Amino acid sequence: MTAADPGSPRPGSLLPGASAVITSWNRKQIVRENLDSLRAQTVKFDEIIVVDNHSNDGTAEMLAAEYPEVRAIAMPHSGFGACETFNIGFKSVKTEFTAILDDDIELPPDWLEKLMLKFAAEPATTAMLSTKVVEPGMPEYLLNSDSVNRERYMATFRGCGTLARTAVLAKAGYYDERFFIYGNERDLASRVLGLGFRVKQFPEVTTYHKTPWGQRKGKRFADATGAIGAFDNINKTPLGWWIVFRATLAAFTVHLPYCLKHRSPVRSPDFELPIK
């Protein structure tokens, strides 16, 4: 498959431009499958930006050889957090819309087209459209729940499959890099809401996320599934207890004072805490 001819008409060619931002670290084959799904979009991305966190599995070489249309940004070492690498990608976007995508996702061909048409019908205060995310092993009660399958304003968004207004991301200050890899979506969403914009769940569009539901293990990851099974997850994670100790120490000595100093209440009339 080759890149689309930029001179040929495309469906939705009168819609504003959109860029995809992906960050990755040592996931060459998964990134390849992701990019194939981006190439197959009925409405093409104006630009695809991949920030490679100094992978050693040949990702950079694969991008250069197989996806010449991709703008690859190579980090000088692999010690950067996901928030930092995403921000580098976000700041490189020149189009009106930014797709926030994980590396381990695949998009249906009409993903961008449906989201752009939805944005065209939304007020300017809608800053982000967060898609329905399907992961292997997701329980049926969650897949079929009303809260997941209806349009509604939300207090956060899914960072693996969301389309956002580029200018609002910049105005909100992008991701707070202190989060490194988790918690960043809810923090950014609160700042977007605080500026008077909205985050809307749009379940008509699905993002297929390849990480099995509830699994977030590895040296760079902390469990994101809550308290159930927490000790088991920590024990199975390389340097798990050391990571927990460092995170706890940093939270109370550095980040809590920072948050107290910079906190700003969300005063949007329809804001609700994401507690059920």
N, C-alpha and C positions, 0 to 999 in steps of 0.2 A: 504494500500500500504506500502511496506517495502523498505528499502534502497537497492540499487543494490548490488549484490554479488561482492565484490572487486576482487575476483579471476576469474570472468568470463570475456570473451572478450566483448568489447563494440565497437559500430561503431566509427570510427575515433580514435581508441586506440593509433595510432602512432602520433597523434597530441600532441603538447605541453600541459602542464597542465594549468588549469584555476580554479580560486576561485571566488565565488560570495560574495560580501560584501553588507550587508543590515543594515540599522539602523532603529530603530522603537521606538515608544513611545505610549503605550495604543492603540494598533491596533491588538489585538490578532487574531480575525477572518480573517482579511485582510492578516496578516502575514501567517496564516495557508494556505490560498488559494495561496499565493505567493509560499510558500515552496512546495506545491503539484505540481505546475507547474515546479519548479526546479527539483523535483524528476523525473518528466516525460520526461526529456531531452533525446534525442537520443544519445547525447554525454554527459556523466555525468560530473558534476563539481567535481574536485578533493576534494574541500572543500567548505562548505557553512558557512560563518561567519555572525552571527547576533549580532549586538551591541545593546543591550536593554537599553534604557535610563531611567532605574529605573521605568518601567511601574508598575502600581498598578491594572491592569486588569487581571492578571494571565498569562501574556505572558511568563514569565520565566518558570513557572510551565508547561505550554503547550509545550514549546520547549523541556524541559527535558523528558516529558512523551511520546510525539508523534514523536519527531524528534531527536533521540539520535545521529544521524550522524552529526547534526549541532553543530558547535563550538559556543556556546553562551558566549558573553562577557557582564557581568552585570555591569552597571555603579553604583557608590555608591549613587548618587542622580540624580534628573531629570533636573538640571540646566545647563547641557551641551548643546551646540549648535550642529546642524547637522554636520557642518564642522568638529568639534572636534571629534564627535563620528565616522564619516566616516574615519577620519585620523587614529584613533585607529584600525579600521578594516583594512585599507590599509596597515598599518605597520605590521599587523599580517600575511599577505599573503606570502606564500613561493613558489608559482607557477609563471610561466612565464607571465601569463595573469590574469588580475583582471576585473571582471564584476562589474560595478558600477550600483547598482539597488536601486530604492525606495522600501519602504515596500508595497505600494499599487499598485503593478503591477502584471500582469500575463504574462508569456512568452509562445509562441507557442513551441511545442516539439522540433523543429529543430533550435531554436534560437541560441544556442551555437554552434551547428555543422556548420551552415552556416557561422557564424562569424569566426570560427577558420579556415575553408577552405578558406574564403576570405583573412584572414591574411596570410595564406600560399602562396597566390599569390601576395601579396603586397610587396613593397620594405621595408627595415628595417626602413625607415624614417616615415612610416605610424605608428603612435603611438596609435591612437584611432579610432575605428569604432563606429560611433554614429547611432543608428537605427532610423527608422521612428516611431514616437510616436503617438498613436491614443487615444484620450480621449473622454468621453461622451460629446456630444454637440458641437464637433468641426464643424465649418462651412464647407460646401462642397467645397467652393473655396480654402480653405486651404488644405483639404485632397487631392484634385485633382490638386493642383498647381504644375507647373514644378519644382519650386525651392525645393519643398519637396520630389519629386518623382524621382529625378535623382542623380546619384553619383556626388559628388563635394567636393572639399576641403572647409573647413569651418573655421570660426574664433572662434567657440565655439562648445559645444557638449551638448547632452541631458543627464543630470545627473541621470535620472531615468532608462536609458537603454543603456549603452555604455560598450564596451569591450576595455580594454586598456592594453598596455605593462606595466607590474608592475615596471620594472626598470626605465621607463621614468617618471612614477608618482613620484617615489622616487627622481629622479634627479631634477624634477621640483619643489619639495618641498611640494607636496600634496596640499590640500586646505589651503587657508589663513584663519585661524580661526577667524579673525576679522570680517569676513562676517557673521558669526553665521549660517545663513540658506539660504540666497539668494545672487546672484551675483557671487558666488564662481566658477561656471563653466567657465564663460567668463574669469575670472582672471586666473584660472589654465590653460585654453587653450592658453592664450597669452604667458604664461611662457613656455609651451610646444613648441609653434611655435618659440619662441625666442631661443630655444635650437636647432632649425633646424629640428624639427619633424613636422608631419602633422596630422591634424584631418580630417577624411573623413566621409561624410554622406553616409550611406549604406542603402537605403530605401527598399532593397529586404527583409530585416528582420524588423519585426514590434514588438514593445513593447506596450502592452495594459495597459494604465495608468488609474486607476479608479477615480482619482480626476477629476470632471467635468471641461471642458475647461474654463479657466479664473477664476476659483474659488480658492482663496488662503486666506481664512479667519480663524482667530483664534488668541488666545493670543500670540502664538509664530510666527505668520505669518504676513507678510505685503503683500499687493496686488501686484501681479506680472504681471498685464495685461496692464499697461500703465496709461495714464492720464484719459482716459474715465471712468467715474464713480468713480473716486478716492475719492471724498468727501463722496459719499454714502458708499463706502467700509470702509473708516476710521470710519465713524459714527457707522457702524454695527459691527466693531471689538472691542472686549473688551479692554478698555484702549487704544483705537486707537490713539487719539491725543497725549497721553502721550508717546506712542511708537514713533510717528512721531517726537515729540519734542526731545526726547532722541537721536534718530537716526540722526537728523539734527545737533544737538549740537556735537555729537561724530564725525560726518563727517568732520566738519570744524575745530574742535579744536584738534583732535587726528589723524584721518585717512588721511586727506588731506596732512598734513606735512609728514606723513609716506610714502604716495604714491609718493610725489614729491622727496623724498630722495631715494627711492628704484626703481623708474620707470626705465624701460629698453625698448627701442624701438624694435619692431619686424621688422627685416630686411629681412624676407623671401620674395623672388621676387613675389610669387603668393598670398601674403596676401592681403585681402580686408576687410575693416571695414564692419560689419554686418548691414549696413544701406541701406534700399531700398527706 
